[in-house]
């Protein structure tokens, strides 16, 4: 399992600060974009991404009503993957095709209340399923442990897909994600909002290595 730092910011200054912080300890991050409609919060102007010069590669998690409109304004060679919500206002297959034509891997983000059957017809067209284990909006929302059963089921149903989890990931519950077969977890507030982000990331990595070692022994 991998740990991906997740950057959420409502202004350009905070976004760029967290991006520079992440450069010291990671080579890949997730960037959250919000439109204030699909979720209550609004992130920094999305066009900011076009001007980023960074060694980091990144994926976008689009918490927006119209993903296609957002992506028409975004272009950066370091963008590798876009995760959009199934219930957003978009023609799924057309949008997935547009992303692939641009060389961007498509992924589907799944809110806690969405059932697997609702998006089953789209799964074979995407590379990644991102399960939200909190209600989307902002850093620090409470963990929704019931989503773990949905992730475990998806792991058995879609064996060839990358499965990610986002929200409420902590040192105390990291093992739960490992046990249900998650490929990577996205961690935001517990990396960026308290203490030193690099030190926080290192603690998560050390804990993950220990958990994986214990799993191999058993």
N, C-alpha and C positions, 0 to 999 in steps of 0.2 A: 504494500500500500504506500502511496505517496501523499505528501502534505503540500498543498498549494496555498500560499498566502492569498487572501481575498481582500481587495481594496475597494472600500466603499467611502465615498466622500461627497459632500454637498457643495463643495467649492473647489476651484482649480488649485488653490494653494495647498490645501490638505491632500488632494490627490497626488500632486507632484511630490510633496514631501514623503508620502508613503511609498510612492514608486521608487524614489531614490533610496529610501531605507531598505526596501526589498532587494535592491541591486546588490547589497552587501552579503546576502545570504541565500539567494534563490536565483534560478535562471528562468522561472516561469511563474506568472501570477494570474489570478482571475480579477477582472475589473467589472464591478457592478454598475450598470446604468439604469436609472429610474426616471420616469417621465412625470411623476406627480399625479398620474391618472390611473394607471394600472395598479400602482401602490401609492400611498399618501405622500411619500418622500420624493424629492427631486434631486438628482445628482448634478454634478458640474456639467457645463456645456459639452455635449458629446463630441463636437468638432475639435476639442482640445486634443483628442487622441491622435488626430492627423499630424500634429506637430511634435509628437513624442519622438525623441531620439534616445534610445536606451538599448542596452544589450539584452534586456529581458524580452522573451516572447510572452504572449499573453492570450487569454481567451476573454470573451465578453459574455457576461450574463445579462441578458436584456429583460429587465422587469418593466416592460413598456407595452402600451396598447397596440402600437403599430411598428413591429420590428423592421418591416421592409423600408419604411420611411426613415427610420434611424440609420439603417445600414447604407442607404443611399447617400448619407452625409459623412460616412466613415471610410477611411482608406489609410491603412498603415501596413507596411510589409511584415511587421512583427506579429500581426494578428493571425493566429493559427486556428481558432475555433470560436464559433458563436453558438450560445445556448439560448434558445427562445422558449417562451411558455406555450404549451399546447393550447391554452384558452385565450391567448392573445388574438388580436384582430388581424389575421393573416391567412392566406391560402397556403397551408402547410407545405404541400409538395412543390409548389412553385417557388416558395422561399428557399426551401432546401436545395432545389436545383440552382437557384441564383447563387447561393453560397458556394456550392461545389464548382460552379463555373469560374468563380473568383479564386479558387484554390483554398477555400476556407472550409474546415470540417464542421458539419452541422451537428448540433446536439439539442436535445429536448429537455427543458427544465420542468419539473413536476412539483406542484404545490402539495402540501400535506393532504388536502382533501380530494385530490384527483386519484381516481382508481385506474389500475393498469388497463382494464378493458377499454377505457375511454380513448387511449392513444395507441392501442395495439396495431392499428392499420398503418401508423406512421413509423413505428419502431425500426422496421427493416431498412428505412431510408436514412437513418441518422447513425452517427458513430458513437454517441455518448448519451446516457440518461443521467441527468443531474437531479437527485431527489433532495428537495428542501426539507430539512428536519426542524425548521422553524417557520412561522408565518413571515413571508417576505416583507421587508420594508427598510429596516435599519439594523445597525449593530446591536447585539445584546438581547435579542428576542429569546423567550424561553424555549428550551429543547422540547421537541415532540417525539418521545420515544416510540410511540405507536408506528411511526414511519419505518422503523427498522424491520418490522415484519413484511412490509411492502417491498423493501429493498431486497430482503432475503428471497422473497418470491420471484422478483424480477431477475435476480441472479440465476435462478434455476430456469426461468423461462427464456432468457435472452443471453445465452452463454457467450456469444461472440461480441457482446457490446461492452464498452467501457462504462462502468457504473461509478458515479461520484455522489458525494453527499455534501450538503452545504448548510451550515447553521447549527449553533449550539454545541459544536465539537469542543471538548475539554479534555484535560489530562485524565479526568475521572471516567469518561465514557469512551475514550479512544478505542479501547478493546472491543466494545460493542460493534463498531464499524468494521474493524478487522474481522471479527467473527462472522459477519453476514456477507463477506466477500466484496466489500467496497474497494475499488481500484485507487481512488484518491479522495481525500477530504479537503474541503476548502475552509480555511480558518481565518477569521477577520479580527474581531475585537480582542480576542485573547492573544493575538500577536501584536497588534498595532496600538491598542488603547491603554495599555498599562506597562510601565517599565520600559525596558529596552527591547525593541522588536526583534533584533537579531538573537539576543539571549533567550527570548520567549520561544522563538522558532527552534533554537538548539535544544531546549528542554523537550519540546514536542518530538523532535527527531530522536533524541536519546530514549524517550519513553517508548516510541514506536519500535525502535531496534530491540529493546528489551522484550516487548510484547511479541514480536515476530520470532525472537529466539526461543521464548517460552513455548510458543505454538509449535515450533519445529520439534522441540523435545517431547511434546505430548503427542 
